[in-house]
Amino acid sequence: MPSILVIDDKESMRTMLSDVLTDEGYQVDAASGGKEGLDLARVKGYDLAITDMKMPDVDGLEVLSGLKNLDNDMSVIIMTAYGTVETAVAAMKSGAYDFVTKPFDPDHLTVIVERALENRRLLAENSLLREELAQSLGFSEIIGQNEKMKDVSRLIQKVAGSDTSVLLQGESGTGKELFARAIHNLSPRRDKPYVAINCAAIPRELLENELFGSEKGAFTSSVARKMGKFEIANNGTIFLDEIGDMDISLQAKLLRVLQQKCFERLGGNKSVSVDVRVIAATN
């Protein structure tokens, strides 16, 4: 039975919502203010919270923030008698599932509650499926049952969900590219491009062209604009193997991509924006 927390300083509203939601088969707790509601949520986990916006002690946006800190997947519905577009936008940006203006039809609210709980269920299902698929999706080609390998695998699953850059260190032949691909496959970018390039295998003067592309006429044989690996990997992941062998001037250009997410093609002066996760490896 899904559990719902109702937070409102008006007793009549708390009673009405508790009765309606209980009749729908939900387990309901009610709090008379934001502080009491957050205290309850710390002690007992809830699938959904419905909170008023304007309350004497803690307002709805603060309650929303506190609830999300406790459980980021909890669905939260904001209610207010002072509905404005600005307030609704602020609530949704802060992570609210939906925003309703008083007075509202209880039947309409129950529909929103059903959808919010379904969203919560799908989030939990997705998280479980990602864990179950980790072996087949990310580690099918990685062999090893010793504790160090298991520790590395756990760490990879942990960093895969973030969007931070990753540096893999290890001797040649230890499977750094397999781990790089596993990170990509387990990440939110899994359905976007994965592009790998060996920085040690390409001369410096050609590597810049490979990574960042070039404009028509940038050099003698440049008869058309060429997209570099960063553009091809846009919204996905680029794996830079043997990055320690990259020329220092190219490393400076790479640093700009990491910091500012943009670069210029060879022979061009127009800034190209990209959203690429960088995974690099060195021995």
C-alpha positions in Angstrom: 0.0 0.0 0.0 1.6 3.3 -1.1 2.2 5.8 1.8 1.4 9.5 1.4 2.3 12.4 3.6 -0.1 15.4 3.7 1.3 18.7 4.9 -1.1 21.7 5.4 -1.6 24.2 8.2 -5.4 24.1 7.7 -7.1 21.3 9.6 -10.0 21.2 7.2 -7.7 20.6 4.2 -5.7 17.9 6.1 -8.9 16.1 7.0 -10.4 16.3 3.5 -7.2 15.0 1.8 -6.7 12.3 4.4 -10.3 11.0 3.9 -10.2 11.1 0.1 -6.8 9.4 -0.1 -7.7 6.8 2.5 -10.8 5.9 0.6 -8.6 5.4 -2.4 -6.7 2.8 -0.5 -3.6 4.7 0.5 -1.9 4.9 3.9 -2.0 8.5 4.9 -0.2 10.6 7.6 -0.9 14.3 8.1 1.3 17.1 9.4 0.1 20.6 10.4 3.3 22.4 9.2 6.5 22.0 7.2 8.7 21.3 10.2 6.4 18.5 11.5 6.2 17.1 8.0 9.9 16.9 7.5 10.3 15.3 11.0 7.8 12.6 10.0 9.6 12.0 6.7 12.9 11.5 8.5 11.4 8.8 10.7 9.1 7.2 8.1 9.7 7.0 4.4 6.9 8.0 2.0 6.2 7.4 -1.6 4.5 10.7 -2.1 4.0 14.0 -0.3 1.4 16.7 -0.9 2.3 20.0 0.7 0.8 23.4 0.9 2.9 26.3 -0.4 2.2 29.0 2.2 2.6 27.9 5.8 3.7 29.8 8.9 6.8 27.9 9.8 8.4 26.4 6.7 7.1 27.2 3.2 6.4 24.6 0.5 9.6 25.1 -1.5 11.7 24.6 1.6 9.6 21.4 2.4 10.1 20.2 -1.2 13.9 20.8 -0.9 14.0 18.9 2.4 12.0 16.0 1.2 14.2 15.7 -1.9 17.3 15.7 0.2 15.8 12.8 2.2 14.6 10.8 -0.9 15.3 12.3 -4.3 12.8 9.9 -5.9 9.9 10.9 -3.7 7.1 12.5 -5.7 6.0 15.8 -4.3 2.8 17.7 -5.2 2.6 21.4 -4.3 -0.8 23.0 -3.4 -1.4 26.8 -3.2 -4.3 29.3 -3.0 -1.9 31.9 -4.6 -1.1 30.2 -7.9 1.1 32.2 -10.2 3.1 31.0 -13.2 6.3 32.1 -11.5 5.5 30.0 -8.4 4.6 27.0 -10.5 7.8 27.2 -12.5 9.9 27.6 -9.3 8.2 24.5 -7.8 8.8 22.4 -10.9 12.4 23.5 -11.3 13.0 22.5 -7.7 11.7 18.9 -8.4 8.0 19.0 -7.7 6.0 16.4 -9.7 3.0 18.7 -10.1 1.5 21.9 -8.9 -2.3 22.4 -8.1 -4.2 25.6 -7.3 -6.8 25.7 -4.5 -9.7 25.1 -4.7 -9.4 21.9 -6.7 -11.5 18.9 -7.5 -10.5 16.0 -5.3 -11.1 13.6 -8.3 -8.6 15.6 -10.3 -6.0 15.4 -7.4 -6.4 11.6 -7.2 -5.6 11.3 -10.9 -2.4 13.4 -10.3 -1.6 11.2 -7.2 -1.9 8.0 -9.3 0.4 9.4 -12.0 2.9 10.6 -9.4 3.0 7.2 -7.7 3.4 5.4 -11.1 6.3 7.8 -11.8 7.8 6.8 -8.5 7.4 3.1 -9.3 9.0 3.5 -12.7 12.0 5.2 -11.2 12.5 2.4 -8.7 12.0 -0.2 -11.5 14.5 1.6 -13.7 17.1 1.6 -10.9 16.6 -2.1 -10.3 16.9 -2.9 -14.0 20.1 -0.9 -14.2 21.6 -3.0 -11.4 20.4 -6.3 -12.9 21.7 -5.3 -16.4 25.1 -4.2 -15.1 26.6 -7.7 -15.8 25.3 -8.1 -19.3 25.4 -4.5 -20.4 28.6 -3.2 -18.8 30.8 -6.1 -17.8 30.1 -8.9 -20.2 33.6 -8.7 -21.6 35.4 -8.1 -18.2 36.6 -11.3 -16.6 37.8 -11.5 -13.1 36.5 -12.6 -9.7 39.2 -11.4 -7.3 38.5 -8.8 -4.7 40.4 -6.0 -6.5 38.5 -6.6 -9.8 35.2 -6.6 -7.8 36.2 -3.3 -6.1 36.9 -1.7 -9.5 33.6 -3.0 -10.9 31.7 -1.5 -8.0 33.5 1.8 -8.4 32.7 1.9 -12.1 29.0 1.4 -11.4 29.2 4.2 -8.9 30.8 6.8 -11.2 28.8 5.7 -14.3 25.7 7.5 -13.1 27.5 10.8 -12.7 28.7 13.0 -15.5 32.2 13.6 -14.2 35.3 13.1 -16.3 37.2 9.9 -15.6 40.9 8.9 -15.7 41.7 5.2 -15.9 45.2 4.2 -14.9 46.8 0.8 -15.5 49.4 -1.2 -17.4 48.9 -2.0 -21.1 46.6 -4.9 -21.6 44.7 -4.6 -18.3 41.4 -3.7 -20.1 41.1 0.0 -19.6 39.0 0.4 -22.8 36.7 -2.3 -21.7 36.1 -0.4 -18.4 35.6 2.9 -20.4 32.9 1.3 -22.5 31.3 -0.2 -19.4 31.1 3.3 -17.8 29.5 4.6 -21.0 27.0 1.6 -21.2 25.9 2.1 -17.6 25.6 5.9 -17.9 22.6 8.1 -18.9 24.5 8.6 -22.2 24.4 4.9 -23.1 22.1 5.6 -26.2 24.4 8.3 -27.5 27.7 8.0 -29.4 30.8 6.3 -27.9 33.9 7.3 -29.7 37.4 6.0 -28.9 40.7 7.3 -30.1 44.3 6.2 -29.4 46.3 9.4 -28.8 49.6 7.6 -29.1 48.9 6.0 -32.5 48.3 9.3 -34.4 51.0 12.0 -35.0 50.5 15.3 -33.2 49.7 17.3 -36.4 47.0 14.8 -37.4 45.6 14.2 -33.9 44.4 17.8 -33.6 42.5 17.4 -36.8 41.1 14.1 -35.7 39.9 15.4 -32.3 38.6 18.9 -33.3 38.1 18.8 -37.0 39.0 21.4 -39.6 37.4 24.0 -41.9 37.7 23.8 -45.6 41.1 25.2 -46.7 42.7 24.8 -43.3 45.6 23.1 -45.1 46.4 22.0 -48.6 44.4 18.7 -48.7 41.5 20.2 -46.8 38.8 20.4 -49.5 35.8 20.3 -47.2 34.8 20.8 -43.6 35.8 17.8 -41.4 34.0 16.9 -38.2 36.3 15.9 -35.4 35.8 13.2 -32.8 34.4 15.6 -30.2 31.6 16.7 -32.6 30.8 13.1 -33.5 30.6 12.2 -29.8 28.3 15.1 -29.0 25.9 14.2 -26.2 27.8 10.9 -25.7 31.2 9.8 -24.5 34.7 10.1 -25.9 37.5 7.8 -24.8 41.0 9.2 -25.1 43.4 6.2 -24.7 47.1 6.9 -23.9 46.4 10.5 -23.1 49.8 10.9 -21.5 51.4 10.8 -25.0 49.3 13.8 -26.2 51.3 16.9 -27.0 51.1 19.5 -24.3 49.6 22.2 -26.6 46.8 19.8 -27.4 46.3 19.1 -23.7 45.7 22.8 -23.2 43.0 22.8 -25.9 41.5 19.7 -24.3 41.4 21.5 -21.0 39.3 24.3 -22.6 36.8 21.7 -23.8 36.6 20.3 -20.3 36.1 23.7 -18.7 34.1 25.6 -21.3 32.7 22.8 -23.4 33.7 24.5 -26.7 36.6 24.7 -29.2 37.5 25.9 -32.6 38.1 23.7 -35.6 41.5 24.0 -37.3 41.5 27.0 -39.6 38.3 28.4 -38.1 37.5 31.1 -35.6 33.9 30.1 -34.8 33.4 28.5 -31.4 31.8 25.0 -31.5 29.9 23.9 -28.4 29.7 20.3 -27.4 28.4 18.2 -24.5 30.7 15.3 -24.2 31.8 13.1 -21.3 35.5 12.5 -21.4 37.1 9.2 -20.2 40.8 9.1 -20.5 43.4 6.4 -19.9 47.1 6.2 -19.3 49.6 3.7 -18.0 
